[in-house]
Amino acid sequence: MSMMEWLVLCLECVSKEIFAVLLVALLRSCRSRHGRGRRQFKPWVPPPQGWLKANFDGAFDSSSRSGGIGIIFRDHESVVVGGYYGRVANVTSPDLVEAYAGRLVCEMARELQLFSLVFESDCLNLVKATQSDVEDSAFGMIVEDIKQDLLSLNSSSFSHVFRESNLVAHKLARLALSCSSPSRWVGAPPGELQGLLASPPYNW
């Protein structure tokens, strides 16, 4: 029986006054459940003073079986201190691209000797995988590399955030899909990225 059929049946069985009370209670219940299901919007938050935050993301193109990686390092004043975007070929799933991005951000942190890092990703599968045992697969092998890298990075781990807290990395990953060559920098970003990183909402 549909909701509409049930309401018609109630209207036939009870008085109009009781039906009105029942309808009001039903509407309040629906609004309450809808309100509880809403997730609060959370923009990017800078790390504590003395720390850096590394946001990273992967974008997947199923038609070309390729992916784009975006990485951005920022300090407690939201100043960009480094980053990367580039393509990766022969990938079979979005999670695999995310894993490549996670491994690369760790490698960059080690090479640049960046410690006291907060890593953030909007890929919950990857974050969970770094905190548990994983299967023997291409994805699992990369996750194991990430775990080893994290051991060498002081007090560092992967944390999950929602997309709105990871917009810069997401935008860089999408940009990488259309670029023929990667771009990596330390310090201020290249001139062609100044507009992307300075204009809301991508400065979050």
Salt bridges, closest charged atoms under 4 A:
ASP57 OD2 - HIS170 ND1 3.01
GLU77 OE2 - HIS76 NE2 3.97
GLU111 OE1 - ARG184 NH2 2.61
GLU120 OE2 - LYS53 NZ 2.84
ASP122 OD2 - ARG163 NE 2.89
GLU144 OE2 - LYS147 NZ 3.53
ASP145 OD2 - ARG103 NH1 2.84
ASP149 OD1 - ARG110 NE 2.92
GLU164 OE2 - ARG39 NH1 2.62
